[in-house]
Amino acid sequence: MYHYFKNKKLDYTIYITVDAEGDYLDTDEYKFITVNHTEATKKGFKDSLLRYYHRKDKKVKSMALDKSLYYFSKYNEYDNYWLIEDDVFIPSVKTIPLLDRRYGDSDLLVSSNGKNEKGEMGWHWSLMVRNNKSRGYKVKRKRAVMSKDYYIPLPWFHSFCQVVRISNKMIDVIKNFVKENKTLIFMEFMFNTLAFHNNLEVKTVEEFKLKYDDEPTDSVFKKKDIRVKNLYHYIKDPEIQRRYRI
């Protein structure tokens, strides 16, 4: 499940995108996005996450982020969209407005903006090559080194994407990319690279406190670490979030 904030002049609507299909009733505080994965997949909104997340159903290619981008590509009504995973802790109702005021109208807010100038194929870069769907990464990388048929030309950029803010211009860029390519690509290089090649403004945000952990516990932060201006990953347990709230 992802949490999505839409922003227009600091008025916010909170969306929750649910992977599991079912009937969810909107409340005064939340709106739910439930999109059939087959519909989103057929429209090309798929594969923004790595395939190993699809263990339970190998046919499912569209997950929460794919479905959300599909939904907002149809209903692109606001200036900016916050895309926030459910294990990102928002310490205060003041946090998002504070960040919006500080970073203004930039098209993409991310935690970092690493650069791949030479087409190196370590990490997950082989997924930048078209029609490279082999399960094994050794095979993927071997094919990728031999191919120059990239979804996006070099240079490429990347960031940890548990939380990003994208503009309505970024939504349109993603929509056009899907129209041309019939798919999304891995989110951790999709946002940054598309922004660069479409002359959109990217800012890195020091307030995104995003830690990586292969075997995460309920929290990688202590209460003493929490500040109202920051967003934190990984803090998922609802009870810990309640105790840490400012």
MOSULMO-V750619 format. One record per backbone hydrogen bond with DSSP energy under -1.0 kcal/mol. NH is the residue of the N-H (numbers start at 1). CO is the residue of the C=O. E is the energy in kcal/mol with one decimal. If there is no record, write none. Layout:
# MOSULMO-V750619
<<NH,CO,E> <NH,CO,E>>
This chain:
# MOSULMO-V750619
<<2,17,-1.2> <3,84,-4.3> <4,15,-3.5> <5,82,-2.3> <6,13,-2.0> <7,80,-2.6> <8,11,-1.5> <11,8,-1.4> <13,6,-1.2> <15,4,-3.8> <16,31,-2.6> <17,2,-2.2> <18,33,-2.3> <27,30,-2.4> <31,14,-2.2> <33,16,-2.5> <40,36,-2.1> <41,37,-2.5> <42,38,-2.5> <43,39,-1.6> <44,41,-1.7> <45,40,-2.2> <46,44,-1.5> <47,61,-2.1> <53,50,-1.8> <54,51,-2.4> <60,57,-1.6> <67,63,-2.9> <68,64,-2.3> <69,65,-2.5> <70,66,-2.2> <71,67,-2.5> <72,68,-2.9> <73,69,-1.6> <74,70,-1.1> <75,71,-1.7> <77,75,-1.4> <79,7,-1.0> <80,7,-1.4> <81,166,-3.1> <82,5,-3.5> <83,164,-2.9> <84,3,-3.2> <85,162,-2.4> <86,1,-1.2> <88,85,-1.6> <89,232,-3.5> <95,92,-1.2> <98,94,-2.1> <99,95,-2.2> <100,96,-2.6> <101,97,-2.4> <102,98,-2.0> <103,99,-2.4> <104,100,-1.2> <106,103,-1.3> <108,201,-1.7> <109,165,-2.5> <110,203,-2.1> <114,158,-1.9> <116,156,-3.3> <125,122,-1.9> <127,124,-1.9> <128,125,-2.3> <129,126,-1.5> <130,149,-2.6> <140,136,-2.4> <141,137,-2.6> <142,138,-2.0> <143,139,-2.5> <144,140,-2.5> <145,141,-2.2> <146,142,-1.1> <147,143,-1.1> <150,148,-1.9> <151,128,-2.8> <156,116,-2.6> <158,114,-2.0> <159,188,-2.5> <164,83,-1.7> <165,109,-1.6> <166,81,-2.7> <167,107,-2.0> <168,79,-2.0> <171,167,-1.9> <172,168,-1.8> <173,169,-2.1> <174,170,-2.5> <175,171,-2.5> <176,172,-2.3> <177,173,-2.2> <178,174,-2.4> <179,175,-2.1> <180,176,-1.8> <181,177,-2.6> <182,178,-2.8> <184,46,-1.7> <187,48,-3.2> <189,186,-1.9> <190,186,-1.9> <191,187,-1.3> <193,189,-1.7> <194,190,-2.5> <195,191,-2.2> <196,192,-2.1> <197,193,-2.3> <199,196,-1.5> <200,195,-2.8> <203,108,-2.7> <205,110,-2.7> <208,205,-1.5> <209,207,-1.0> <209,231,-3.1> <210,208,-1.2> <211,233,-3.2> <220,234,-2.1> <225,222,-1.8> <226,223,-1.5> <230,227,-1.5> <231,207,-2.2> <232,89,-2.0> <233,209,-2.5> <235,87,-2.5> <236,218,-1.6> <241,237,-2.4> <242,238,-2.3> <243,239,-2.1> <244,240,-2.0> <246,91,-2.8>>
